[in-house]
């Protein structure tokens, strides 16, 4: 795994070449006598560890081969690589090359191939692994093959690697798409979308700063909805004929300067008239007349008070004759049906003072949520009002931190625990703090309680105790801190926000100490808490000491999905054979997929446990239910005892899905507190400045249509830990589970 990750990092920094002549026999050399197109120099450590050279003596084809030879100890493997940005039509890709080895004993030699999408995310990879070549071998041709979805491919990397000691020679690399060599005239190259060729605004939006007033605010709200609607509806945009970001920057100056609704309407209509009129759609009405759980919301787009009749007529025509084929900006994942947002420029070199890019970030995210977020109906507020409320925050900020906070507040407004600002903001990380507290604190009974002390520092353990209440931090009451940071805490419900606040904000600092006020047994004292490595904040003693499975006593078995593996199921079945009950501690994220393995073990028949709501690019903004999915099977050897599942706010996503699968059995009872309320395969999103987030991409519901988003899984008995229990070192939820099984309910 470390080797694979290193290759990924290595290739992500590679310069790419546009040619598709791969110079597979290394005959074409540059002025430095290095094979053109091939990258043979990487980090200093790797260059010292592995010598890469042309060999004119030992070769399989032509004049040269490439020799990889272990020389030093600074790196565990060496590679040669060739990046290719030419994309071909096809479904499979095969790499063939000849390989010869000498003295490879501690590792292996092999070919590798990696495919990235437009966001530099790896979508396919093979480095031969256990199929690699060892020992001393003569020339032999080897092959690796991957799925090749030409609609998603951005960059292909091919190459050879040597792990461990010895020597490896590589020669005569060839690439085949659907069995056809890429040098063949039969193979059709994909034309570069027109959207890719429009680079006028790649470094700047060229939008000058402006002041918001009532009319300008109205103009920009309407324009955001207008721009987002066309992005996902107009056939020409869906084909990639327009760089829709660039078109926004061309439109904005006129919109910003519109003095009234009449001028705004005229500006938008003039802009729209530059697009080709869509052909009549044969199936749009049929699609719209199907049954949906959520139907599109177009906001102000069809408001007669704002837009002229002529513009409304044209927008209505586009709505009725929208794109129903593939969309340049979004497709649905063929295996999971969640949206994949494509061809979104991250603008990594964006200037945070550029107001145009900031408006683009707001519009892009708003449109994605409006048309492809399956839980838009339970956000808790009108999504159109969010656009209005967020606009000043995006227009007025001037630096990276303010921009990141504006984005994070927008993300938090969808109330989805999957939807956080996961990476891309150095300023936000610095704002949160580079040091972490040497303890764990959680909200118990609405108070911030120390639940574990991680440090070995005598002073800390001498001054603080598990069960202490932290009442203030840096002279701010905890209640005040909650109010301050809640808008920046993206989560589906309040329990989960409280879960995340301590680690994300309260227990972090850029100072070497954190002044806290502590209450114990009715008395208060202040303490300068020494800070340390950030990872201390995320330590979880409960996870560290948990076993994957064990017997609590002769009658009760225990399973911790965070460490469970399906490969151990037979062992578990044997161990639990004579028990009367099982406790499944779902206060974690499962390390293996259990619904159809362990789930079948505790069920005697096949019954439904879940159904999904799925979006549709052919009718953006609409979501319909899928058929229910079953788990379990006719199984007379299933577990006959009772099962209690423990959940709380750490039970998220797959943990919630797994709980739903298990509780479809009548022998299962769920106890605990509200779960994270975020289920469904995630869809990544990139925003200007390289900010990365994601959303729950499909809706997850019980078979009867009852929701899980925000509310969490169904709980049979609600129970929270208490401060007294924490002080006494009790796991009250586990004790309740044991009690429940002993009673047999």
Secondary structure, DSSP 4 states (H G I P E B T S, - for coil): -HHHHHHHHHHHT---B------TT---B-TTS-BTT-B----HHHHHHEEEEEESSS-SSSS-EEEEEE--SS-SEEEEEEEE---BS-SEEEEEEEEEEEEEEEEEEEEEEEEE-TTS-EEEEE--GGG-EEEEEEEEEEEEEEE--TTT--EEEEEEEEESSSEEEEEEEEEEETTEETTSTTSPBPPPPHHHH--TTSS---PPP----HHHHHHHHHHHHHHHHHHHH-HHHHTT-S-HHHHHHHHHHHHHH--SHHHHHHHHHHHHTTSPPPPPPSSHHHHHTS--SB----TTTT-TTTS-HHHHHHHHHHHHT---S--SSEEE-TTT--EEE-S----TT--TT-HHHHHHHHHHHHHHHHHH-TTGGGSSS-HHHHHHHHHHHHHH--SHHHHHHHHHHHHHTT--TT-S--BS-HHHHHHH-SEEESEEEEEETTEEEEEEE----HHHHHH--TTPEEEEETTEEHHHHHHHHGGG---SSHHHHHHHHIIIIITEESSSEEEEEEEETTEEEEEEEEEE-GGGGG--HHHHH--SEEEEETTEEEE-TTT--GGGHHHHHHHTTT-SEEEEE-SS--SS--TTTHHHHT-SS-EEEEEEEEE-GGGTT-EEE---EEE----TTS--SEEEEEE-TT--THHHHHHHHHTTSTTEEEEES------S-EEEEEETTTEEEEEE-SEEE-TTS-B-TTT-S--SEE----HHHHHTT--HHHHHHHHHHHHT-
